[in-house]
């Protein structure tokens, strides 16, 4: 018998236990920008974008820390006065308060993970300043990274690095050597697996799913699930949301 989750599903627009790619969520539209929000909460949100070549977002300043991940295509992301070229598999963290803009130099599919509360004014040095908290950690700010290269494989081990850790929301990069993984367990929140290298075996209840680089799957809360690098080494970005929509 297949288990069923009694909790509210928290990732909008995608079916649980279904393997999909970002192009299945935001499709090509000539001369247009298309966006889809998986999660929209007070202090964090996750959005998928498509930008046709030449389209983009003009200079903007957000109070939240933002992690951009290029899934397909190419982008130029300008942070303050520095232009950064990103290709598929690259990411960049833009801290809150930094002016930045995006332009697609090729048709572009990109994910945006934003987290942070509106900063409060604090009295300092005879005046008032905005109290800024770093919400995305363990990654150099305003610098282009290969998502695959942030965490390395280790023989017979599972390694992980947390980028965001909140009471209701977390984002972690995990690297599993072949034959290793995370055993069956149940979470209070729904979890999205974003494959970034290799092939992963995802068990949800009594079913198994194969996810490869560029694909994703959502594991619903309340159902036993596990992830392993069964056929090969496997790296993933794991996004867990505990808040009710």
C-alpha positions in Angstrom: 0.0 0.0 0.0 1.3 3.4 -0.9 1.6 6.0 1.9 -0.2 9.3 1.7 0.9 12.6 3.2 -1.7 14.4 5.4 0.3 17.6 5.3 -0.4 20.6 3.0 1.8 20.4 -0.1 4.2 23.3 -0.1 5.8 23.5 -3.5 3.3 25.1 -5.9 2.9 24.0 -9.5 4.7 20.7 -9.3 3.4 17.2 -8.5 5.0 15.2 -5.7 6.8 12.0 -6.7 7.2 13.2 -10.3 10.6 13.8 -12.0 10.8 17.1 -13.9 13.2 19.7 -15.3 12.9 23.5 -15.1 11.9 23.7 -18.8 8.8 21.7 -17.8 7.8 24.5 -15.4 8.7 27.7 -17.4 8.8 27.1 -21.2 10.3 29.1 -24.0 8.4 32.2 -25.0 9.9 34.4 -27.7 10.8 38.0 -26.5 9.2 37.3 -23.1 10.1 36.7 -19.4 8.1 33.9 -17.7 8.3 33.2 -13.9 6.8 30.6 -11.6 7.0 30.7 -7.8 7.3 27.4 -6.1 7.2 28.9 -2.6 6.2 32.4 -1.5 6.5 33.1 2.2 7.1 36.3 4.3 10.9 35.7 4.7 11.8 33.4 1.8 10.7 32.5 -1.7 11.8 30.3 -4.6 11.1 31.3 -8.2 11.9 29.7 -11.6 12.5 32.2 -14.5 12.7 32.0 -18.3 14.3 34.9 -20.1 14.5 35.0 -23.9 17.8 36.3 -25.3 18.2 40.1 -24.6 15.5 40.1 -21.9 16.2 40.6 -18.2 15.7 42.5 -14.9 16.9 46.0 -14.6 19.0 47.2 -11.6 17.3 46.3 -8.4 18.1 46.4 -4.7 16.5 43.7 -2.5 16.8 43.4 1.3 17.0 39.6 1.0 20.1 37.5 0.2 19.6 35.8 -3.2 21.1 32.7 -4.7 20.8 32.5 -8.5 21.4 29.1 -10.1 21.6 28.9 -13.9 19.9 25.7 -15.1 20.3 26.3 -18.9 21.5 29.1 -21.2 23.8 32.0 -20.3 23.4 35.2 -18.2 25.2 38.3 -17.3 24.5 39.3 -13.7 25.9 42.7 -12.7 26.5 43.1 -9.0 27.2 46.7 -8.1 29.8 47.6 -10.8 31.0 44.1 -11.6 29.7 42.0 -14.5 29.6 38.3 -14.0 29.0 35.8 -16.8 27.2 32.6 -15.8 26.6 29.4 -17.8 24.5 26.3 -16.9 25.6 24.8 -13.6 26.9 28.2 -12.3 25.6 30.1 -9.3 26.1 33.4 -7.6 25.0 34.8 -4.2 23.9 38.4 -4.2 23.8 39.8 -0.6 20.8 42.0 0.5 21.4 45.7 -0.2 23.6 45.1 -3.3 22.2 46.6 -6.5 22.2 44.0 -9.3 20.7 43.3 -12.7 20.2 40.3 -15.0 20.4 40.1 -18.8 20.0 36.8 -20.8 22.9 36.6 -23.3 21.2 33.3 -24.5 17.7 32.0 -23.8 17.9 31.5 -20.0 16.4 29.2 -17.4 17.4 30.2 -13.9 16.3 29.6 -10.3 16.2 32.3 -7.7 16.3 31.4 -3.9 15.7 34.5 -1.7 15.8 34.5 2.1 15.8 37.2 4.7 13.7 39.5 6.9 13.4 43.3 6.4 16.3 44.7 8.4 15.6 46.8 11.4 17.2 50.1 12.2 19.6 50.0 15.2 21.3 52.9 17.0 25.0 52.9 16.2 27.8 55.5 16.2 25.5 58.3 17.2 23.0 57.6 14.5 20.8 54.8 13.0 21.9 52.0 10.7 20.1 49.1 9.2 21.0 45.8 11.0 22.0 43.4 8.2 22.0 39.6 8.9 23.7 37.1 6.5 21.0 34.5 5.7 23.0 32.6 3.0 26.3 31.3 4.4 29.3 29.2 3.5 29.6 30.7 0.0 31.6 33.7 -1.2 29.4 36.7 -1.9 29.0 38.3 -5.3 31.3 35.6 -6.9 30.5 33.0 -9.6 30.8 29.4 -8.5 30.3 26.0 -10.1 27.4 24.4 -8.2 29.1 21.0 -8.6 32.4 22.3 -7.2 31.1 23.6 -3.9 31.2 20.2 -2.2 33.6 17.5 -3.3 33.1 13.7 -3.2 34.8 11.7 -0.5 35.4 7.9 -0.8 32.6 5.9 0.9 31.2 9.0 2.5 28.3 11.4 2.3 29.4 15.1 2.6 27.1 18.1 2.9 27.3 21.9 3.2 24.4 24.0 4.5 23.8 27.3 2.6 20.6 28.3 4.4 19.3 27.2 7.8 16.1 28.6 9.1 13.5 27.1 11.4 11.1 26.8 8.5 13.4 26.6 5.5 16.8 25.0 4.7 19.0 24.6 1.6 21.9 22.1 1.6 24.3 20.7 -1.0 25.1 17.0 -0.6 27.7 14.8 -2.3 27.2 11.0 -2.1 29.9 8.6 -3.2 28.7 5.6 -5.2 26.9 3.1 -2.9 26.3 5.7 -0.2 23.3 7.8 0.7 20.8 9.0 3.3 18.7 6.1 4.7 14.9 6.1 5.0 13.4 8.8 7.3 10.4 11.0 7.6 10.5 14.8 7.6 7.9 17.3 8.8 8.4 19.4 5.7 8.3 18.7 1.9 11.7 18.4 0.3 12.8 19.2 -3.3 15.8 17.3 -4.7 17.6 19.3 -7.5 20.1 16.9 -9.1 23.4 18.7 -10.0 25.7 15.8 -10.8 25.5 12.0 -11.5 22.4 9.8 -11.0 20.5 9.5 -7.8 18.0 6.9 -6.6 15.2 8.5 -4.7 12.9 6.3 -2.7 9.5 7.6 -1.7 7.3 5.2 0.2 7.6 1.9 -1.7 8.5 3.6 -5.0 11.9 4.4 -6.5 12.7 7.2 -8.9 15.9 8.0 -10.9 17.0 11.6 -11.1 19.8 12.9 -13.2 21.6 16.3 -13.6 19.1 19.0 -14.5 16.1 17.1 -13.1 14.2 17.5 -9.8 11.7 15.7 -7.7 9.6 16.6 -4.6 9.4 14.2 -1.6 6.2 14.9 0.4 6.2 15.3 4.1 5.0 12.4 6.3 6.2 9.7 3.8 9.4 7.7 4.4 12.0 8.6 1.8 15.7 8.1 1.1 18.3 9.2 -1.4 21.3 7.2 -2.6 24.1 7.3 -5.2 23.2 3.8 -6.3 24.4 3.7 -9.9 27.0 6.5 -9.7 28.2 9.3 -7.5 25.5 11.8 -6.9 25.3 15.5 -5.9 22.1 17.4 -5.1 20.7 20.6 -3.9 18.2 19.8 -1.2 15.5 22.4 -0.4 13.2 21.7 2.6 10.2 23.8 3.5 8.4 23.3 6.9 5.9 26.1 6.8 2.3 25.7 5.8 1.3 27.6 2.6 
